[in-house]
Amino acid sequence: MRTRVGTRVMVGLAVLAGIGIFIAANAHLIWTSVHSQPDCVPHLKLPGQGGQFRAAQSSC
């Protein structure tokens, strides 16, 4: 009986650790996306010509 309780505790701790890692990873991705601003890259300013794409809304 004692082994069964120990196994349940270990499984519970592993699940909690996995949930904690998942939350931390998502918090890091959200923080990074909010605090980063990509630099401007060269792109077409006029509507696409010859099958080329342009930025939908340029921030440059």
PDB file of N, H, CA, C and O in Angstrom:
ATOM      1  N   MET A   1       0.817  -1.190   0.000  1.00  0.00           N
ATOM      2  CA  MET A   1       0.000   0.000   0.000  1.00  0.00           C
ATOM      3  C   MET A   1       0.861   1.253   0.000  1.00  0.00           C
ATOM      4  O   MET A   1       0.502   2.258  -0.613  1.00  0.00           O
ATOM      5  N   ARG A   2       1.977   1.195   0.676  1.00  0.00           N
ATOM      6  H   ARG A   2       2.269   0.378   1.174  1.00  0.00           H
ATOM      7  CA  ARG A   2       2.848   2.361   0.769  1.00  0.00           C
ATOM      8  C   ARG A   2       3.451   2.729  -0.583  1.00  0.00           C
ATOM      9  O   ARG A   2       3.654   3.909  -0.868  1.00  0.00           O
ATOM     10  N   THR A   3       3.734   1.755  -1.398  1.00  0.00           N
ATOM     11  H   THR A   3       3.569   0.797  -1.166  1.00  0.00           H
ATOM     12  CA  THR A   3       4.293   2.003  -2.730  1.00  0.00           C
ATOM     13  C   THR A   3       3.277   2.715  -3.617  1.00  0.00           C
ATOM     14  O   THR A   3       3.644   3.576  -4.417  1.00  0.00           O
ATOM     15  N   ARG A   4       2.017   2.363  -3.478  1.00  0.00           N
ATOM     16  H   ARG A   4       1.719   1.664  -2.828  1.00  0.00           H
ATOM     17  CA  ARG A   4       0.966   2.978  -4.282  1.00  0.00           C
ATOM     18  C   ARG A   4       0.849   4.471  -3.962  1.00  0.00           C
ATOM     19  O   ARG A   4       0.685   5.281  -4.874  1.00  0.00           O
ATOM     20  N   VAL A   5       0.931   4.842  -2.693  1.00  0.00           N
ATOM     21  H   VAL A   5       1.064   4.183  -1.952  1.00  0.00           H
ATOM     22  CA  VAL A   5       0.850   6.253  -2.299  1.00  0.00           C
ATOM     23  C   VAL A   5       2.069   7.007  -2.817  1.00  0.00           C
ATOM     24  O   VAL A   5       1.937   8.126  -3.313  1.00  0.00           O
ATOM     25  N   GLY A   6       3.237   6.417  -2.708  1.00  0.00           N
ATOM     26  H   GLY A   6       3.344   5.509  -2.305  1.00  0.00           H
ATOM     27  CA  GLY A   6       4.462   7.055  -3.206  1.00  0.00           C
ATOM     28  C   GLY A   6       4.412   7.271  -4.704  1.00  0.00           C
ATOM     29  O   GLY A   6       4.861   8.305  -5.199  1.00  0.00           O
ATOM     30  N   THR A   7       3.868   6.303  -5.434  1.00  0.00           N
ATOM     31  H   THR A   7       3.502   5.464  -5.032  1.00  0.00           H
ATOM     32  CA  THR A   7       3.746   6.425  -6.885  1.00  0.00           C
ATOM     33  C   THR A   7       2.780   7.551  -7.244  1.00  0.00           C
ATOM     34  O   THR A   7       3.043   8.331  -8.159  1.00  0.00           O
ATOM     35  N   ARG A   8       1.678   7.633  -6.533  1.00  0.00           N
ATOM     36  H   ARG A   8       1.464   6.999  -5.790  1.00  0.00           H
ATOM     37  CA  ARG A   8       0.700   8.699  -6.805  1.00  0.00           C
ATOM     38  C   ARG A   8       1.296  10.075  -6.531  1.00  0.00           C
ATOM     39  O   ARG A   8       1.037  11.023  -7.273  1.00  0.00           O
ATOM     40  N   VAL A   9       2.080  10.188  -5.485  1.00  0.00           N
ATOM     41  H   VAL A   9       2.291   9.418  -4.883  1.00  0.00           H
ATOM     42  CA  VAL A   9       2.719  11.468  -5.167  1.00  0.00           C
ATOM     43  C   VAL A   9       3.707  11.841  -6.265  1.00  0.00           C
ATOM     44  O   VAL A   9       3.753  12.996  -6.689  1.00  0.00           O
ATOM     45  N   MET A  10       4.495  10.875  -6.728  1.00  0.00           N
ATOM     46  H   MET A  10       4.458   9.937  -6.383  1.00  0.00           H
ATOM     47  CA  MET A  10       5.474  11.155  -7.786  1.00  0.00           C
ATOM     48  C   MET A  10       4.782  11.553  -9.092  1.00  0.00           C
ATOM     49  O   MET A  10       5.233  12.469  -9.781  1.00  0.00           O
ATOM     50  N   VAL A  11       3.702  10.874  -9.427  1.00  0.00           N
ATOM     51  H   VAL A  11       3.335  10.131  -8.868  1.00  0.00           H
ATOM     52  CA  VAL A  11       2.948  11.214 -10.638  1.00  0.00           C
ATOM     53  C   VAL A  11       2.339  12.601 -10.494  1.00  0.00           C
ATOM     54  O   VAL A  11       2.365  13.390 -11.439  1.00  0.00           O
ATOM     55  N   GLY A  12       1.796  12.903  -9.333  1.00  0.00           N
ATOM     56  H   GLY A  12       1.775  12.262  -8.566  1.00  0.00           H
ATOM     57  CA  GLY A  12       1.221  14.226  -9.094  1.00  0.00           C
ATOM     58  C   GLY A  12       2.261  15.331  -9.209  1.00  0.00           C
ATOM     59  O   GLY A  12       1.997  16.381  -9.795  1.00  0.00           O
ATOM     60  N   LEU A  13       3.435  15.094  -8.653  1.00  0.00           N
ATOM     61  H   LEU A  13       3.649  14.241  -8.177  1.00  0.00           H
ATOM     62  CA  LEU A  13       4.509  16.088  -8.750  1.00  0.00           C
ATOM     63  C   LEU A  13       4.977  16.259 -10.198  1.00  0.00           C
ATOM     64  O   LEU A  13       5.266  17.374 -10.633  1.00  0.00           O
ATOM     65  N   ALA A  14       5.050  15.162 -10.931  1.00  0.00           N
ATOM     66  H   ALA A  14       4.816  14.257 -10.577  1.00  0.00           H
ATOM     67  CA  ALA A  14       5.458  15.240 -12.336  1.00  0.00           C
ATOM     68  C   ALA A  14       4.438  16.027 -13.154  1.00  0.00           C
ATOM     69  O   ALA A  14       4.813  16.822 -14.016  1.00  0.00           O
ATOM     70  N   VAL A  15       3.158  15.811 -12.889  1.00  0.00           N
ATOM     71  H   VAL A  15       2.854  15.166 -12.189  1.00  0.00           H
ATOM     72  CA  VAL A  15       2.109  16.554 -13.602  1.00  0.00           C
ATOM     73  C   VAL A  15       2.184  18.038 -13.255  1.00  0.00           C
ATOM     74  O   VAL A  15       2.085  18.890 -14.138  1.00  0.00           O
ATOM     75  N   LEU A  16       2.356  18.343 -11.988  1.00  0.00           N
ATOM     76  H   LEU A  16       2.437  17.651 -11.271  1.00  0.00           H
ATOM     77  CA  LEU A  16       2.477  19.750 -11.585  1.00  0.00           C
ATOM     78  C   LEU A  16       3.708  20.411 -12.196  1.00  0.00           C
ATOM     79  O   LEU A  16       3.654  21.568 -12.613  1.00  0.00           O
ATOM     80  N   ALA A  17       4.815  19.679 -12.248  1.00  0.00           N
ATOM     81  H   ALA A  17       4.859  18.739 -11.909  1.00  0.00           H
ATOM     82  CA  ALA A  17       6.023  20.225 -12.874  1.00  0.00           C
ATOM     83  C   ALA A  17       5.790  20.480 -14.360  1.00  0.00           C
ATOM     84  O   ALA A  17       6.223  21.507 -14.883  1.00  0.00           O
ATOM     85  N   GLY A  18       5.116  19.567 -15.042  1.00  0.00           N
ATOM     86  H   GLY A  18       4.764  18.733 -14.617  1.00  0.00           H
ATOM     87  CA  GLY A  18       4.815  19.758 -16.466  1.00  0.00           C
ATOM     88  C   GLY A  18       3.916  20.963 -16.701  1.00  0.00           C
ATOM     89  O   GLY A  18       4.139  21.738 -17.632  1.00  0.00           O
ATOM     90  N   ILE A  19       2.907  21.119 -15.865  1.00  0.00           N
ATOM     91  H   ILE A  19       2.726  20.489 -15.109  1.00  0.00           H
ATOM     92  CA  ILE A  19       2.017  22.279 -15.983  1.00  0.00           C
ATOM     93  C   ILE A  19       2.786  23.567 -15.711  1.00  0.00           C
ATOM     94  O   ILE A  19       2.577  24.569 -16.394  1.00  0.00           O
ATOM     95  N   GLY A  20       3.669  23.548 -14.722  1.00  0.00           N
ATOM     96  H   GLY A  20       3.838  22.733 -14.167  1.00  0.00           H
ATOM     97  CA  GLY A  20       4.476  24.732 -14.416  1.00  0.00           C
ATOM     98  C   GLY A  20       5.394  25.116 -15.564  1.00  0.00           C
ATOM     99  O   GLY A  20       5.526  26.295 -15.894  1.00  0.00           O
ATOM    100  N   ILE A  21       6.032  24.113 -16.178  1.00  0.00           N
ATOM    101  H   ILE A  21       5.925  23.156 -15.910  1.00  0.00           H
ATOM    102  CA  ILE A  21       6.903  24.387 -17.332  1.00  0.00           C
ATOM    103  C   ILE A  21       6.088  24.936 -18.495  1.00  0.00           C
ATOM    104  O   ILE A  21       6.526  25.864 -19.175  1.00  0.00           O
ATOM    105  N   PHE A  22       4.914  24.376 -18.727  1.00  0.00           N
ATOM    106  H   PHE A  22       4.558  23.622 -18.174  1.00  0.00           H
ATOM    107  CA  PHE A  22       4.039  24.841 -19.804  1.00  0.00           C
ATOM    108  C   PHE A  22       3.644  26.302 -19.593  1.00  0.00           C
ATOM    109  O   PHE A  22       3.694  27.099 -20.530  1.00  0.00           O
ATOM    110  N   ILE A  23       3.256  26.653 -18.378  1.00  0.00           N
ATOM    111  H   ILE A  23       3.216  26.005 -17.617  1.00  0.00           H
ATOM    112  CA  ILE A  23       2.857  28.031 -18.063  1.00  0.00           C
ATOM    113  C   ILE A  23       4.047  28.979 -18.203  1.00  0.00           C
ATOM    114  O   ILE A  23       3.905  30.075 -18.745  1.00  0.00           O
ATOM    115  N   ALA A  24       5.217  28.565 -17.719  1.00  0.00           N
ATOM    116  H   ALA A  24       5.332  27.674 -17.278  1.00  0.00           H
ATOM    117  CA  ALA A  24       6.402  29.414 -17.815  1.00  0.00           C
ATOM    118  C   ALA A  24       6.800  29.644 -19.273  1.00  0.00           C
ATOM    119  O   ALA A  24       7.167  30.759 -19.642  1.00  0.00           O
ATOM    120  N   ALA A  25       6.732  28.612 -20.096  1.00  0.00           N
ATOM    121  H   ALA A  25       6.434  27.706 -19.796  1.00  0.00           H
ATOM    122  CA  ALA A  25       7.095  28.755 -21.511  1.00  0.00           C
ATOM    123  C   ALA A  25       6.135  29.707 -22.220  1.00  0.00           C
ATOM    124  O   ALA A  25       6.569  30.553 -23.001  1.00  0.00           O
ATOM    125  N   ASN A  26       4.849  29.577 -21.960  1.00  0.00           N
ATOM    126  H   ASN A  26       4.496  28.889 -21.326  1.00  0.00           H
ATOM    127  CA  ASN A  26       3.880  30.470 -22.597  1.00  0.00           C
ATOM    128  C   ASN A  26       4.021  31.900 -22.099  1.00  0.00           C
ATOM    129  O   ASN A  26       3.871  32.842 -22.877  1.00  0.00           O
ATOM    130  N   ALA A  27       4.308  32.072 -20.816  1.00  0.00           N
ATOM    131  H   ALA A  27       4.430  31.306 -20.184  1.00  0.00           H
ATOM    132  CA  ALA A  27       4.529  33.425 -20.290  1.00  0.00           C
ATOM    133  C   ALA A  27       5.744  34.058 -20.955  1.00  0.00           C
ATOM    134  O   ALA A  27       5.737  35.250 -21.264  1.00  0.00           O
ATOM    135  N   HIS A  28       6.791  33.258 -21.177  1.00  0.00           N
ATOM    136  H   HIS A  28       6.797  32.290 -20.926  1.00  0.00           H
ATOM    137  CA  HIS A  28       7.985  33.782 -21.846  1.00  0.00           C
ATOM    138  C   HIS A  28       7.667  34.190 -23.285  1.00  0.00           C
ATOM    139  O   HIS A  28       8.119  35.241 -23.739  1.00  0.00           O
ATOM    140  N   LEU A  29       6.905  33.384 -24.001  1.00  0.00           N
ATOM    141  H   LEU A  29       6.537  32.530 -23.633  1.00  0.00           H
ATOM    142  CA  LEU A  29       6.543  33.734 -25.374  1.00  0.00           C
ATOM    143  C   LEU A  29       5.705  35.002 -25.431  1.00  0.00           C
ATOM    144  O   LEU A  29       5.912  35.841 -26.307  1.00  0.00           O
ATOM    145  N   ILE A  30       4.768  35.149 -24.514  1.00  0.00           N
ATOM    146  H   ILE A  30       4.600  34.467 -23.802  1.00  0.00           H
ATOM    147  CA  ILE A  30       3.948  36.357 -24.478  1.00  0.00           C
ATOM    148  C   ILE A  30       4.799  37.570 -24.149  1.00  0.00           C
ATOM    149  O   ILE A  30       4.659  38.612 -24.789  1.00  0.00           O
ATOM    150  N   TRP A  31       5.677  37.455 -23.165  1.00  0.00           N
ATOM    151  H   TRP A  31       5.791  36.608 -22.645  1.00  0.00           H
ATOM    152  CA  TRP A  31       6.549  38.571 -22.790  1.00  0.00           C
ATOM    153  C   TRP A  31       7.440  38.970 -23.962  1.00  0.00           C
ATOM    154  O   TRP A  31       7.610  40.158 -24.237  1.00  0.00           O
ATOM    155  N   THR A  32       8.004  37.990 -24.647  1.00  0.00           N
ATOM    156  H   THR A  32       7.866  37.025 -24.423  1.00  0.00           H
ATOM    157  CA  THR A  32       8.879  38.275 -25.784  1.00  0.00           C
ATOM    158  C   THR A  32       8.114  38.954 -26.911  1.00  0.00           C
ATOM    159  O   THR A  32       8.624  39.896 -27.517  1.00  0.00           O
ATOM    160  N   SER A  33       6.910  38.497 -27.200  1.00  0.00           N
ATOM    161  H   SER A  33       6.496  37.731 -26.707  1.00  0.00           H
ATOM    162  CA  SER A  33       6.146  39.092 -28.290  1.00  0.00           C
ATOM    163  C   SER A  33       5.719  40.513 -27.980  1.00  0.00           C
ATOM    164  O   SER A  33       5.618  41.338 -28.888  1.00  0.00           O
ATOM    165  N   VAL A  34       5.469  40.814 -26.722  1.00  0.00           N
ATOM    166  H   VAL A  34       5.551  40.144 -25.985  1.00  0.00           H
ATOM    167  CA  VAL A  34       5.045  42.161 -26.346  1.00  0.00           C
ATOM    168  C   VAL A  34       6.225  43.129 -26.336  1.00  0.00           C
ATOM    169  O   VAL A  34       6.062  44.299 -26.682  1.00  0.00           O
ATOM    170  N   HIS A  35       7.396  42.665 -25.950  1.00  0.00           N
ATOM    171  H   HIS A  35       7.529  41.714 -25.669  1.00  0.00           H
ATOM    172  CA  HIS A  35       8.544  43.552 -25.784  1.00  0.00           C
ATOM    173  C   HIS A  35       9.513  43.575 -26.961  1.00  0.00           C
ATOM    174  O   HIS A  35      10.570  44.198 -26.860  1.00  0.00           O
ATOM    175  N   SER A  36       9.198  42.932 -28.046  1.00  0.00           N
ATOM    176  H   SER A  36       8.340  42.425 -28.128  1.00  0.00           H
ATOM    177  CA  SER A  36      10.098  42.946 -29.196  1.00  0.00           C
ATOM    178  C   SER A  36       9.439  43.692 -30.351  1.00  0.00           C
ATOM    179  O   SER A  36       8.228  43.598 -30.555  1.00  0.00           O
ATOM    180  N   GLN A  37      10.218  44.403 -31.072  1.00  0.00           N
ATOM    181  H   GLN A  37      11.201  44.479 -30.905  1.00  0.00           H
ATOM    182  CA  GLN A  37       9.759  45.120 -32.261  1.00  0.00           C
ATOM    183  C   GLN A  37      10.752  44.812 -33.375  1.00  0.00           C
ATOM    184  O   GLN A  37      11.900  45.251 -33.309  1.00  0.00           O
ATOM    185  N   PRO A  38      10.338  44.073 -34.389  1.00  0.00           N
ATOM    186  CA  PRO A  38      11.267  43.746 -35.466  1.00  0.00           C
ATOM    187  C   PRO A  38      11.674  44.996 -36.235  1.00  0.00           C
ATOM    188  O   PRO A  38      10.898  45.942 -36.371  1.00  0.00           O
ATOM    189  N   ASP A  39      12.899  44.983 -36.731  1.00  0.00           N
ATOM    190  H   ASP A  39      13.530  44.215 -36.621  1.00  0.00           H
ATOM    191  CA  ASP A  39      13.376  46.088 -37.553  1.00  0.00           C
ATOM    192  C   ASP A  39      12.663  46.072 -38.899  1.00  0.00           C
ATOM    193  O   ASP A  39      12.124  45.049 -39.324  1.00  0.00           O
ATOM    194  N   CYS A  40      12.671  47.215 -39.552  1.00  0.00           N
ATOM    195  H   CYS A  40      13.109  48.045 -39.206  1.00  0.00           H
ATOM    196  CA  CYS A  40      12.078  47.301 -40.872  1.00  0.00           C
ATOM    197  C   CYS A  40      12.955  46.554 -41.872  1.00  0.00           C
ATOM    198  O   CYS A  40      14.183  46.616 -41.811  1.00  0.00           O
ATOM    199  N   VAL A  41      12.318  45.865 -42.770  1.00  0.00           N
ATOM    200  H   VAL A  41      11.320  45.815 -42.820  1.00  0.00           H
ATOM    201  CA  VAL A  41      13.033  45.156 -43.832  1.00  0.00           C
ATOM    202  C   VAL A  41      12.596  45.732 -45.159  1.00  0.00           C
ATOM    203  O   VAL A  41      11.474  46.223 -45.278  1.00  0.00           O
ATOM    204  N   PRO A  42      13.455  45.685 -46.158  1.00  0.00           N
ATOM    205  CA  PRO A  42      13.065  46.217 -47.461  1.00  0.00           C
ATOM    206  C   PRO A  42      11.906  45.414 -48.052  1.00  0.00           C
ATOM    207  O   PRO A  42      11.927  44.183 -48.051  1.00  0.00           O
ATOM    208  N   HIS A  43      10.911  46.117 -48.548  1.00  0.00           N
ATOM    209  H   HIS A  43      10.894  47.116 -48.549  1.00  0.00           H
ATOM    210  CA  HIS A  43       9.766  45.473 -49.177  1.00  0.00           C
ATOM    211  C   HIS A  43       9.145  46.447 -50.167  1.00  0.00           C
ATOM    212  O   HIS A  43       9.457  47.638 -50.174  1.00  0.00           O
ATOM    213  N   LEU A  44       8.269  45.919 -50.993  1.00  0.00           N
ATOM    214  H   LEU A  44       8.015  44.952 -50.987  1.00  0.00           H
ATOM    215  CA  LEU A  44       7.589  46.753 -51.977  1.00  0.00           C
ATOM    216  C   LEU A  44       6.637  47.708 -51.280  1.00  0.00           C
ATOM    217  O   LEU A  44       5.898  47.299 -50.384  1.00  0.00           O
ATOM    218  N   LYS A  45       6.643  48.953 -51.671  1.00  0.00           N
ATOM    219  H   LYS A  45       7.243  49.284 -52.399  1.00  0.00           H
ATOM    220  CA  LYS A  45       5.724  49.933 -51.095  1.00  0.00           C
ATOM    221  C   LYS A  45       4.445  50.029 -51.935  1.00  0.00           C
ATOM    222  O   LYS A  45       3.385  50.373 -51.411  1.00  0.00           O
ATOM    223  N   LEU A  46       4.541  49.733 -53.211  1.00  0.00           N
ATOM    224  H   LEU A  46       5.402  49.454 -53.636  1.00  0.00           H
ATOM    225  CA  LEU A  46       3.393  49.807 -54.120  1.00  0.00           C
ATOM    226  C   LEU A  46       2.765  48.431 -54.248  1.00  0.00           C
ATOM    227  O   LEU A  46       3.380  47.432 -53.873  1.00  0.00           O
ATOM    228  N   PRO A  47       1.545  48.364 -54.772  1.00  0.00           N
ATOM    229  CA  PRO A  47       0.928  47.046 -54.967  1.00  0.00           C
ATOM    230  C   PRO A  47       1.849  46.113 -55.751  1.00  0.00           C
ATOM    231  O   PRO A  47       2.624  46.553 -56.601  1.00  0.00           O
ATOM    232  N   GLY A  48       1.750  44.808 -55.446  1.00  0.00           N
ATOM    233  H   GLY A  48       1.121  44.451 -54.756  1.00  0.00           H
ATOM    234  CA  GLY A  48       2.642  43.806 -56.033  1.00  0.00           C
ATOM    235  C   GLY A  48       2.699  43.860 -57.545  1.00  0.00           C
ATOM    236  O   GLY A  48       1.683  44.021 -58.221  1.00  0.00           O
ATOM    237  N   GLN A  49       3.891  43.726 -58.053  1.00  0.00           N
ATOM    238  H   GLN A  49       4.717  43.595 -57.504  1.00  0.00           H
ATOM    239  CA  GLN A  49       4.109  43.712 -59.492  1.00  0.00           C
ATOM    240  C   GLN A  49       4.895  42.456 -59.827  1.00  0.00           C
ATOM    241  O   GLN A  49       5.873  42.140 -59.150  1.00  0.00           O
ATOM    242  N   GLY A  50       4.488  41.748 -60.845  1.00  0.00           N
ATOM    243  H   GLY A  50       3.694  42.004 -61.395  1.00  0.00           H
ATOM    244  CA  GLY A  50       5.227  40.565 -61.268  1.00  0.00           C
ATOM    245  C   GLY A  50       5.161  39.429 -60.253  1.00  0.00           C
ATOM    246  O   GLY A  50       6.120  38.670 -60.116  1.00  0.00           O
ATOM    247  N   GLY A  51       4.047  39.303 -59.541  1.00  0.00           N
ATOM    248  H   GLY A  51       3.268  39.920 -59.652  1.00  0.00           H
ATOM    249  CA  GLY A  51       3.894  38.211 -58.596  1.00  0.00           C
ATOM    250  C   GLY A  51       4.586  38.424 -57.262  1.00  0.00           C
ATOM    251  O   GLY A  51       4.669  37.487 -56.468  1.00  0.00           O
ATOM    252  N   GLN A  52       5.088  39.630 -56.983  1.00  0.00           N
ATOM    253  H   GLN A  52       5.020  40.391 -57.628  1.00  0.00           H
ATOM    254  CA  GLN A  52       5.755  39.899 -55.705  1.00  0.00           C
ATOM    255  C   GLN A  52       4.736  40.371 -54.677  1.00  0.00           C
ATOM    256  O   GLN A  52       3.720  40.977 -55.020  1.00  0.00           O
ATOM    257  N   PHE A  53       5.025  40.084 -53.415  1.00  0.00           N
ATOM    258  H   PHE A  53       5.850  39.591 -53.137  1.00  0.00           H
ATOM    259  CA  PHE A  53       4.141  40.480 -52.337  1.00  0.00           C
ATOM    260  C   PHE A  53       4.640  41.779 -51.698  1.00  0.00           C
ATOM    261  O   PHE A  53       5.804  42.152 -51.846  1.00  0.00           O
ATOM    262  N   ARG A  54       3.761  42.439 -51.004  1.00  0.00           N
ATOM    263  H   ARG A  54       2.816  42.136 -50.884  1.00  0.00           H
ATOM    264  CA  ARG A  54       4.138  43.638 -50.250  1.00  0.00           C
ATOM    265  C   ARG A  54       3.528  43.552 -48.867  1.00  0.00           C
ATOM    266  O   ARG A  54       2.649  42.728 -48.612  1.00  0.00           O
ATOM    267  N   ALA A  55       3.996  44.402 -47.985  1.00  0.00           N
ATOM    268  H   ALA A  55       4.710  45.072 -48.192  1.00  0.00           H
ATOM    269  CA  ALA A  55       3.468  44.410 -46.628  1.00  0.00           C
ATOM    270  C   ALA A  55       2.029  44.887 -46.631  1.00  0.00           C
ATOM    271  O   ALA A  55       1.686  45.826 -47.350  1.00  0.00           O
ATOM    272  N   ALA A  56       1.192  44.257 -45.840  1.00  0.00           N
ATOM    273  H   ALA A  56       1.470  43.494 -45.256  1.00  0.00           H
ATOM    274  CA  ALA A  56      -0.215  44.650 -45.773  1.00  0.00           C
ATOM    275  C   ALA A  56      -0.353  46.037 -45.155  1.00  0.00           C
ATOM    276  O   ALA A  56      -1.117  46.867 -45.648  1.00  0.00           O
ATOM    277  N   GLN A  57       0.381  46.287 -44.086  1.00  0.00           N
ATOM    278  H   GLN A  57       1.002  45.613 -43.686  1.00  0.00           H
ATOM    279  CA  GLN A  57       0.378  47.593 -43.433  1.00  0.00           C
ATOM    280  C   GLN A  57       1.782  47.845 -42.901  1.00  0.00           C
ATOM    281  O   GLN A  57       2.196  47.246 -41.908  1.00  0.00           O
ATOM    282  N   SER A  58       2.503  48.725 -43.561  1.00  0.00           N
ATOM    283  H   SER A  58       2.167  49.212 -44.367  1.00  0.00           H
ATOM    284  CA  SER A  58       3.894  48.978 -43.205  1.00  0.00           C
ATOM    285  C   SER A  58       3.988  49.882 -41.984  1.00  0.00           C
ATOM    286  O   SER A  58       3.250  50.860 -41.866  1.00  0.00           O
ATOM    287  N   SER A  59       4.905  49.546 -41.075  1.00  0.00           N
ATOM    288  H   SER A  59       5.504  48.752 -41.172  1.00  0.00           H
ATOM    289  CA  SER A  59       5.115  50.395 -39.902  1.00  0.00           C
ATOM    290  C   SER A  59       6.369  51.254 -40.063  1.00  0.00           C
ATOM    291  O   SER A  59       6.770  51.951 -39.131  1.00  0.00           O
ATOM    292  N   CYS A  60       6.977  51.204 -41.224  1.00  0.00           N
ATOM    293  H   CYS A  60       6.651  50.637 -41.981  1.00  0.00           H
ATOM    294  CA  CYS A  60       8.213  51.967 -41.471  1.00  0.00           C
ATOM    295  C   CYS A  60       7.892  53.338 -42.030  1.00  0.00           C
ATOM    296  O   CYS A  60       8.802  54.122 -42.301  1.00  0.00           O
TER     297      CYS A  60
END
